Amino acid sequence: MPRYIEVIDYRQEWQFHYEKEVRLLRNVFGPTQSRIHHIGSTSVPGMKAKPIIDILIEIKPGTIVEDFYEQMRELGYDCRGECLDARVPGTPGRYYFSKDKNGKRYCQVHVCHEGHFQIVELIALRDYLREHPDRAAKYGELKCRLASEFARNNVEYMRGKDKFIKQLILEAMEWKGAYNTRRSG
């Protein structure tokens, strides 16, 4: 049975859930992890979101992600690899883990080696949305509309967001470049 997609108002408890999950993940990845980030819509205060915590873990070069599958399964994660053969393909070099609670998706973990191009994009997007609440609200509205239209079709929901997300990433990367230039200049 397909998952039910819901988009709800921001909840302060999402930060607590992120911190709780990170404590568990640090024990799994130990010294191989270099940084852990709260990403996605639940990391943007005030933004409407699917109530799913997104976590990005940067690991050191040469680390074999598959070595952590057993421990991740023990934490309740489904180890999905790079998802390159999915209907909406994943990204080479980004490993995906999902965790459900009570039959609902609870958390998604993305693992990339340091230097992977998506790390910069995902962090820039999060920071941009935090600093631009008008864009976060527009994105939240789109997600609400798509969740209503495709409540049981995650593929169409994701496809419906794709163009807008790509535009947001472009805006975020331009903003990040301008922001970094101002800070260093």
N, C-alpha and C positions, 0 to 999 in steps of 0.2 A: 504494500500500500504506500503511495507517495506521501511524503511529508507535507504537513499543512504549513503554509507560509503565513506568518502574521508579522506585522510591523506595528510596534507600540511606541508610546512616548518614552523618553529617556528615563532611566531608573538609576538613582544614585548607587544602588546595591551592585551594579555591574562592576564598579571598581573593586569592591570587596571580593566578588567572585573571581575576578582576574587575579588579584593578589593571592587568594587561596589556591588557585590552580597553579600559579607560578611557583609557589613553595613546593608543590609536588613535582613539577617539571624540572626544577633545579636539581632535585635528587636524582632524576633520571639522567639528565645530560651532564651534570657535574662540571668538571673542568673543561669539557669540550665546548661548552656554550660560552660565547663572549658577551652577548647582550640578549635581553628579552624585552619585547615591546608589546604594549596593548595597542592593537590596531583596529581598523574597521569602525563601524558606526557606533558601537557601544563604548568606544574610547573618546567620543566627541560629546562633551556635556551639552545637554539640551536637544540633541538630535534624535529624531525618530529612528528606530532600528528594529531588526529582527532580534529577539532576546537571546542572541548567541554570542558568546565571548570569543573574539578573534585574537590569537596570540601569535606573534612572530618571534622565532628563536633563530638567532645567528649563531652558527657553529664554526669552529676553526677549520681551516682548509685541511683536506685529507681525512676528515672524520667520515666514517661510513655510517650513514643514517640508518640503514637496515639493522645495524648492531643494537639499536634501541627499540626495535619492534616488540620484543618480548616484554620489556619493562613498560612500554606504553600500553600494551594490551592488558597488563596487570592493573593499570590505572583506569581501564575501561575504554581505551581508545581503539578505534578501528584504524588500522594502518593502511593507507590508501595509495602510497607511493606518489608518483608524480601525476597520476591521473591523465596520462597522455592519450589514453584510448577512450576517455569519457566523451559523452555527447557534446559537452562543452569542454574541450581539452584543457588540461592544466598547463603549467609552465615548466619546461625542462629545468631541472635543478631546484625546484621548489617542491618539497615533500609535504604531504597533507595528511593530517590525522583528525578524526572527528570523534566526539564523545556525546552520547545521548544519556539523558536521565529521564526516567519515567516515560519512555517512548518519544521524547522530544529532543531535538538537537540542543545541546547545552554549550559546547565549546568546540572550536576549530583551532588547530595548531598548524602553523606553516613553518617549516624548517628549511633554511637556506644557508649555504656556506657564505662566510664573510665575502663581501664584494659582489654578490649576486645583484644584478641590476634592479630587481624588484624591491629590494630592501629600501633603497633610496626613494623609489616611487611610493611605496606604501607609507613610509614615515612622512614624506613630504605631503601626501594626500591627507593624512591624519592631521598634521600640523596646520595645513591650509584650511581645512574645515573648522578646526578649533578657532582660527583667527578670522574666519569669514562666515559668520552665522547665517548670512543671507544665502550663501551657496549651500551650506549644510541643510537649511530649511528646504531649499528647492530640491535637493537630492532626497531628503526625507519624504517630500510630497510625491516625487516620482515613485519611490519605493512603496508608499501606501497605495498608490493607484495600481501599480503592478501586482502587489500582493492581493488586492481585491480582484483583479482581473485573472490572475494566475495562481490562486490560492493552493492549488494542488499540482502545479506544474513548475517545478524549480528551474527546469531548463529554459522555458520561455520567460520566467521571471529574470533569470540571469541575462538572457539575450536582450531583454527590454532595457536593462540598465547599462549595457555594454558601451554604447556610443556616449552616453552622458558621463560615465566613469572615465573613459579615455579623454574626454574634454577636460574633466576636473583634474586629471593627472597632468595634462599639459599646462593648465593654469597653475597647478601646485608647483611644478618644476620651474616654471618661469618665475613665480613668486619666490620660491626658495633661492634661485639664483640671484634675484634682485635683493632679497633679504640678506644673503651672505655677503654680497658686494657692499651693501650699506654697513654691515657690521665690521668688515675688514678694512674698509676705506676710510 
